[in-house]
Amino acid sequence: MPLVTGKEILGKADREGYAVGAFNINNMEILQGITRAVKEKASPVIFAVSEGAIKYAGLKYIIAMVRTAVEDAGITAALHLDHGQNLEMIKSCIESGFTSVMIDASHLPFEDNLKETRKVVEIAHARGVSVEAELGRLKGVEDIISVSERDAILVDPDEAKRFVVETGIDSLAPAIGTSHGAFKFKGEAKLDFDRLKKVKEGCRIPLVLHGASSVPEWVLEKAVKYGGQVKGARGVPEEAIKKAIALGINKVNVDTDLRLALVGAIREVLTETPQEIDPRKILGPARDLIYKVVMEKVELLGSGGKA
């Protein structure tokens, strides 16, 4: 089965009111764990690849692995460039077979972000590739931050509406209070749902929740038990993710949870059987734990049976 576009996957999710997981991949084991889970759940999936992952694994290797996984498993999937900032890298992905790309110019002033995004849309749409962009700055919003500082970080609904109209993007990642990494919040998670609702009403396209790992307790406990220095990590509560989906989020990005599962499983093997040198026996359990995490995510997002 060939890869499909992000627009196709997210358009259906938008119409039917669920979200699809965008899972970051860095190696074969992560890819295989995700693939096994979404096949069993009959869920569409978006394989997300960062510029760093491309530099690590190689563009041709990643594309070949993903195409093999999709064709072998018969799953509905898109191959997506996550947080693309280098225009030449974005072009390479478009020309090499990615079916979705993200242009992240959110660090630029609004007008410059709009200009850079429009440029990528013109290139990508000419090749039938979907485009995601981001507005606002994705960083932790702590309890002590002032209202004015919070407003400066988060997306402006009026700007979002104009941005969508003038760029022609297919999906938008609005900053509403999440952040990347395992330590997203010091206190209670504070996502701005009112802001999210206004953005959805104004833009009327699929919306994306970045920094959306929930850091499940059972995954965190395993990593910490076997030496991981991640005690106190906090993710986005599952109830908050469900509410965000109900308000219009259709793509949920997950990376940290997969990393914690991978590292926790590897640490367990190396701790319990320090004599083990077979990489298959070290990485195999990590692949299995990735599978378990993704199975839970599909249930949370409501994408099972939607492929």
Summary of the structure (lengths in Angstrom):
residues: 307
radius of gyration: 18.7
end to end distance: 11.9
largest distance: 59.6
contacts: 1095
relative contact order: 0.16
helix: 52%
strand: 14%
